[in-house]
């Protein structure tokens, strides 16, 4: 996970260095934090519903999360929130959106790329569909607010909440 975060950071920096666009701004405001919290809550509730209702997604998510979460201690889960939340948002919303035009088409392309990043095997397509939908939602939040902090907060909180609940549910 740390290596992936570092690679995403390097790709982001190189893209910014050689591209002709600016990184999406990060503005620390109460409104941005509240938007991020609201989006995280929406994603967490939707994830719980999809997990309960779509058995193929549940199997796919369990497979993926078992690989990622099972070997970790409870305290290590903070890194599941921070590393992907920061590095993935920097690349997919902070760099890709402005590079591809900062419009709905850019949101869709970056969302698909985000989903594909979560592909670990051919059987994981339901998880990729979900990650793509989440990526598009996070992209829309960046497009709507013009603030990279919103999807960062949403992504970090979503990862933290979902990983703690998944680990708790599967440790009983």
C-alpha positions as CSV (number, residue, x, y, z in Angstrom):
1,X,0.0,0.0,0.0
2,X,2.8,2.4,0.8
3,X,4.6,1.5,-2.4
4,X,1.4,2.1,-4.4
5,X,0.9,5.5,-2.7
6,X,4.5,6.5,-3.5
7,X,4.1,5.5,-7.1
8,X,0.9,7.5,-7.4
9,X,2.6,10.5,-5.9
10,X,5.5,10.2,-8.4
11,X,3.1,9.9,-11.3
12,X,1.2,12.9,-10.1
13,X,4.4,15.0,-9.7
14,X,5.7,14.0,-13.1
15,X,2.4,14.7,-14.8
16,X,2.3,18.1,-13.1
17,X,5.9,18.8,-14.1
18,X,5.3,18.0,-17.8
19,X,1.7,19.0,-18.1
20,X,0.3,22.4,-18.9
21,X,-2.3,22.8,-16.1
22,X,-2.5,23.5,-12.4
23,X,-3.2,21.1,-9.6
24,X,-6.8,21.4,-8.3
25,X,-6.6,23.7,-5.3
26,X,-7.0,22.6,-1.7
27,X,-8.9,25.1,0.4
28,X,-9.3,24.4,4.1
29,X,-12.8,25.6,5.0
30,X,-15.5,24.3,7.3
31,X,-17.8,24.0,4.2
32,X,-15.3,21.7,2.5
33,X,-14.9,19.5,5.6
34,X,-18.7,19.3,5.9
35,X,-19.1,18.4,2.2
36,X,-16.4,15.7,2.6
37,X,-18.1,14.3,5.8
38,X,-21.5,14.2,4.0
39,X,-20.1,12.5,0.9
40,X,-18.3,10.0,3.1
41,X,-21.5,9.2,5.0
42,X,-23.4,8.8,1.7
43,X,-20.7,6.4,0.3
44,X,-20.6,4.4,3.6
45,X,-24.3,4.0,3.7
46,X,-24.5,3.1,0.0
47,X,-21.6,0.7,0.4
48,X,-23.4,-1.1,3.3
49,X,-26.6,-1.4,1.2
50,X,-24.8,-2.6,-1.9
51,X,-22.7,-5.1,0.2
52,X,-25.9,-6.5,1.7
53,X,-28.0,-6.7,-1.5
54,X,-25.5,-7.6,-4.2
55,X,-23.9,-11.0,-3.4
56,X,-21.3,-10.9,-6.2
57,X,-20.1,-7.5,-5.0
58,X,-20.0,-8.9,-1.4
59,X,-17.8,-11.8,-2.5
60,X,-15.6,-9.5,-4.6
61,X,-15.3,-6.9,-1.8
62,X,-14.6,-9.6,0.8
63,X,-11.9,-11.1,-1.4
64,X,-10.2,-7.7,-1.9
65,X,-10.6,-6.6,1.7
66,X,-9.3,-9.9,3.1
67,X,-6.1,-9.4,1.1
68,X,-5.7,-5.8,2.2
69,X,-7.2,-5.7,5.7
70,X,-6.8,-9.2,7.3
71,X,-3.1,-9.0,7.9
72,X,-3.3,-5.5,9.5
73,X,-3.6,-4.7,13.2
74,X,-6.4,-2.4,14.2
75,X,-4.0,0.6,14.6
76,X,-2.7,0.0,11.1
77,X,-6.1,0.7,9.6
78,X,-5.3,4.5,9.9
79,X,-3.0,4.0,6.9
80,X,-5.8,2.5,4.9
81,X,-7.5,5.8,5.2
82,X,-4.6,8.2,4.8
83,X,-2.4,6.7,2.1
84,X,-4.9,5.9,-0.6
85,X,-7.1,8.9,0.4
86,X,-4.3,11.3,-0.2
87,X,-2.3,9.7,-3.0
88,X,-5.3,8.5,-5.1
89,X,-7.1,11.8,-4.7
90,X,-4.0,13.7,-5.7
91,X,-3.7,11.7,-8.9
92,X,-7.3,11.1,-9.9
93,X,-9.0,14.3,-8.8
94,X,-6.1,16.7,-8.3
95,X,-4.2,16.0,-11.5
96,X,-6.3,14.0,-13.9
97,X,-9.4,16.2,-13.7
98,X,-7.6,19.4,-14.6
99,X,-5.4,17.6,-17.2
100,X,-8.4,16.2,-19.0
101,X,-10.4,19.4,-19.0
102,X,-12.1,19.7,-15.6
103,X,-15.5,18.7,-16.9
104,X,-18.0,15.8,-16.8
105,X,-16.0,13.8,-19.4
106,X,-12.9,14.2,-17.2
107,X,-14.8,13.0,-14.2
108,X,-16.0,9.9,-16.0
109,X,-12.5,9.0,-17.4
110,X,-10.8,9.6,-14.1
111,X,-13.6,7.5,-12.4
112,X,-13.0,4.6,-14.7
113,X,-9.2,4.8,-14.2
114,X,-9.8,4.9,-10.4
115,X,-12.0,1.8,-10.7
116,X,-9.5,-0.1,-12.8
117,X,-6.8,0.7,-10.2
118,X,-8.9,-1.5,-7.8
119,X,-8.8,-4.5,-10.2
120,X,-6.9,-7.4,-8.7
121,X,-8.3,-10.2,-10.8
122,X,-11.0,-10.9,-13.5
123,X,-13.4,-12.0,-10.7
124,X,-13.1,-8.6,-9.1
125,X,-15.3,-6.8,-11.7
126,X,-18.1,-6.0,-9.2
127,X,-15.6,-4.3,-6.9
128,X,-14.3,-2.3,-9.9
129,X,-17.8,-1.2,-10.8
130,X,-18.3,0.0,-7.3
131,X,-14.9,1.8,-7.2
132,X,-15.7,3.4,-10.5
133,X,-19.1,4.7,-9.2
134,X,-17.3,6.0,-6.1
135,X,-14.6,7.6,-8.3
136,X,-17.2,9.4,-10.3
137,X,-18.9,10.6,-7.2
138,X,-15.6,11.9,-5.8
139,X,-14.9,13.5,-9.1
140,X,-18.3,15.2,-9.2
141,X,-17.6,16.6,-5.7
142,X,-14.3,18.0,-6.9
143,X,-15.9,19.5,-10.0
144,X,-18.8,21.0,-8.1
145,X,-16.7,22.5,-5.2
146,X,-13.5,23.2,-7.1
147,X,-11.7,22.0,-3.9
148,X,-9.6,18.9,-3.7
149,X,-10.0,18.8,0.1
150,X,-13.7,17.6,-0.4
151,X,-12.8,14.3,-2.1
152,X,-9.7,13.8,0.1
153,X,-11.8,14.0,3.3
154,X,-14.5,11.9,1.8
155,X,-12.1,9.2,0.6
156,X,-10.1,9.1,3.9
157,X,-13.3,8.8,6.0
158,X,-14.9,6.3,3.7
159,X,-11.8,4.1,3.8
160,X,-11.5,4.4,7.6
161,X,-15.1,3.7,8.4
162,X,-15.5,0.8,5.9
163,X,-12.2,-0.9,6.9
164,X,-12.9,-0.7,10.6
165,X,-16.5,-2.0,10.1
166,X,-15.3,-4.8,7.8
167,X,-12.5,-5.8,10.2
168,X,-14.8,-5.8,13.2
169,X,-17.5,-7.8,11.4
170,X,-14.9,-10.4,10.2
171,X,-13.0,-10.7,13.5
172,X,-16.0,-12.1,15.4
